[in-house]
C-alpha cells in the first residue's frame, strides 16, 4: 500500500514527502474538508428542504457518516445553521437558519428541542434516536435515512482514496487502497468508517516511523 516516492535530502524536512504526501491522510480534517471529501448525494435532500415543514433525520451509530452528511448540506445551503450538541451540558445556543441543522439531536434538552420544533423552519437532525414522533406532532413531514447500511467495500475504497488524494504533495504516484484492502477493512470494522480511518491513521504512522 505504501512505497517510498522520493528520499531526496532536499525534502527530508517533510516527513511524508517520501510517499508524495504532505500529511497523514487519515488525520483530523476540518469541517470544510470533511464536506468537500464526502462521497454523498445531497441534491435531493436540498430540494426537500425547500419546504418549511420538512424534517430530515439521519439515524445511525457513531462513525457511520451522519455528521459528514450534515456538513455537506451546510456547505451547499448558505442560509443554513449548524449546531453540535455535546455529550455534557450546557447545551449551546441553537443558531437559527434555513434550514436548522442539529447534530446529536437526541441530546437536546426539552426546552431547546421545543424551541427548535416550534421554529417553523425546515430541520435536519443527526441522531441516535428516532425523533419522528415529536417532529410529526409539531406538523413536520419526516424523511428518515438510516446511515451506515451502504458503507460497502466500493464506497469505502472511493472514500478512503479521496482522503489520500487530498493529501497529495505534487504530481506523481501516491499510495492507493485497493478494493481488497477495502474488503478487509469492512470485514474487520463493518460499516464503521471512523474506525477504519483511525486504524489507517495508526498504520500510516507506523509505516512512516519504520523508514
Buried (B, 14 or more C-beta within 10 A) or exposed (E): EBEEBBEEEEBEEEBBBBBBBBEBBBEEBEBEEBBBBBBBEBEEBBEBBEEBEBBBBBBBEEBBBBBBBBBBBBBEBEEBBBBBBEEEEEBEEBEEBBBBBBBBBBBBEEEBBEEBBEBEBBBBBBBBEBBBEBBEEBEBBBBBBEBBEBBEBEBBBEBBBBBBBBBBBEEEEBBEBEEEBBBBBBEEBBBBBBBBBBBBBEBBBEBBEEE
